[in-house]
Amino acid sequence: MDSSFIASSPEPDSQANTTESTQTATQTSTISTTIRDSIYNKESYTLEPDNESKIYIFKNGLFTRTLLPINLEKDRQIEVKYTT
């Protein structure tokens, strides 16, 4: 049975003052730039083959991992599946 869970941050209070809104927008812009410039969000980035991984669960075939498509609005995600 496959299941997934995605948690998101709560929406800011609608009565937040302008200073807080501007500060949040600046932080979001900075985070977005950092994510866009990350090596993980480059098309050329690949995971090492599972059989060469230093991580026990991948090296021994207990789990598999797959890079999900790039979304410049958030960090790159990896799908991990249990194999047995």
CYANA upper distance limits for C-alpha pairs under 8 A (distance plus 0.5 A):
 12 PRO  CA     16 ALA  CA      7.67
 16 ALA  CA     20 GLU  CA      6.96
 16 ALA  CA     21 SER  CA      7.26
 17 ASN  CA     21 SER  CA      6.94
 18 THR  CA     22 THR  CA      6.56
 19 THR  CA     23 GLN  CA      6.59
 20 GLU  CA     24 THR  CA      6.57
 21 SER  CA     25 ALA  CA      6.66
 22 THR  CA     26 THR  CA      6.69
 23 GLN  CA     27 GLN  CA      6.72
 24 THR  CA     28 THR  CA      6.58
 25 ALA  CA     29 SER  CA      6.63
 26 THR  CA     30 THR  CA      6.72
 27 GLN  CA     31 ILE  CA      6.62
 28 THR  CA     32 SER  CA      6.49
 29 SER  CA     33 THR  CA      6.69
 30 THR  CA     34 THR  CA      6.69
 31 ILE  CA     35 ILE  CA      6.60
 32 SER  CA     36 ARG  CA      6.60
 32 SER  CA     72 LEU  CA      7.56
 32 SER  CA     73 GLU  CA      6.62
 32 SER  CA     74 LYS  CA      7.81
 33 THR  CA     37 ASP  CA      6.68
 34 THR  CA     38 SER  CA      6.64
 35 ILE  CA     41 ASN  CA      7.69
 35 ILE  CA     72 LEU  CA      6.99
 35 ILE  CA     73 GLU  CA      7.89
 35 ILE  CA     74 LYS  CA      7.05
 35 ILE  CA     75 ASP  CA      6.46
 36 ARG  CA     41 ASN  CA      6.97
 36 ARG  CA     72 LEU  CA      6.06
 36 ARG  CA     73 GLU  CA      8.45
 37 ASP  CA     41 ASN  CA      7.76
 38 SER  CA     42 LYS  CA      7.76
 39 ILE  CA     45 TYR  CA      7.30
 40 TYR  CA     45 TYR  CA      6.38
 40 TYR  CA     76 ARG  CA      6.85
 41 ASN  CA     45 TYR  CA      7.76
 41 ASN  CA     70 ILE  CA      6.39
 41 ASN  CA     71 ASN  CA      8.31
 41 ASN  CA     72 LEU  CA      7.91
 41 ASN  CA     75 ASP  CA      8.10
 41 ASN  CA     76 ARG  CA      6.61
 42 LYS  CA     70 ILE  CA      8.46
 43 GLU  CA     70 ILE  CA      8.49
 46 THR  CA     67 LEU  CA      8.35
 47 LEU  CA     67 LEU  CA      8.18
 48 GLU  CA     52 GLU  CA      7.07
 48 GLU  CA     53 SER  CA      6.78
 49 PRO  CA     53 SER  CA      6.84
 50 ASP  CA     58 PHE  CA      5.65
 50 ASP  CA     59 LYS  CA      5.69
 50 ASP  CA     61 GLY  CA      7.99
 50 ASP  CA     64 THR  CA      7.79
 51 ASN  CA     58 PHE  CA      7.45
 51 ASN  CA     59 LYS  CA      5.06
 51 ASN  CA     60 ASN  CA      7.63
 51 ASN  CA     61 GLY  CA      8.22
 52 GLU  CA     59 LYS  CA      6.81
 53 SER  CA     58 PHE  CA      6.92
 53 SER  CA     59 LYS  CA      5.79
 54 LYS  CA     59 LYS  CA      7.26
 55 ILE  CA     59 LYS  CA      6.60
 56 TYR  CA     60 ASN  CA      6.46
 57 ILE  CA     61 GLY  CA      6.74
 57 ILE  CA     62 LEU  CA      5.54
 57 ILE  CA     63 PHE  CA      6.21
 58 PHE  CA     62 LEU  CA      6.52
 58 PHE  CA     63 PHE  CA      5.81
 58 PHE  CA     64 THR  CA      6.53
 58 PHE  CA     65 ARG  CA      8.29
 61 GLY  CA     83 THR  CA      7.63
 62 LEU  CA     82 TYR  CA      6.73
 62 LEU  CA     83 THR  CA      6.11
 62 LEU  CA     84 THR  CA      7.30
 63 PHE  CA     80 VAL  CA      7.06
 63 PHE  CA     81 LYS  CA      5.90
 63 PHE  CA     82 TYR  CA      5.01
 63 PHE  CA     83 THR  CA      5.76
 64 THR  CA     80 VAL  CA      6.14
 64 THR  CA     81 LYS  CA      5.77
 64 THR  CA     82 TYR  CA      7.12
 64 THR  CA     83 THR  CA      7.23
 65 ARG  CA     78 ILE  CA      6.87
 65 ARG  CA     79 GLU  CA      5.95
 65 ARG  CA     80 VAL  CA      4.93
 65 ARG  CA     81 LYS  CA      6.86
 66 THR  CA     78 ILE  CA      6.00
 66 THR  CA     79 GLU  CA      5.61
 66 THR  CA     80 VAL  CA      7.11
 67 LEU  CA     76 ARG  CA      8.14
 67 LEU  CA     77 GLN  CA      6.82
 67 LEU  CA     78 ILE  CA      5.07
 67 LEU  CA     79 GLU  CA      6.83
 68 LEU  CA     76 ARG  CA      7.43
 68 LEU  CA     77 GLN  CA      6.09
 68 LEU  CA     78 ILE  CA      6.11
 68 LEU  CA     79 GLU  CA      7.11
 69 PRO  CA     76 ARG  CA      7.99
 69 PRO  CA     77 GLN  CA      8.39
 70 ILE  CA     76 ARG  CA      6.43
 71 ASN  CA     75 ASP  CA      7.80
 71 ASN  CA     76 ARG  CA      7.24
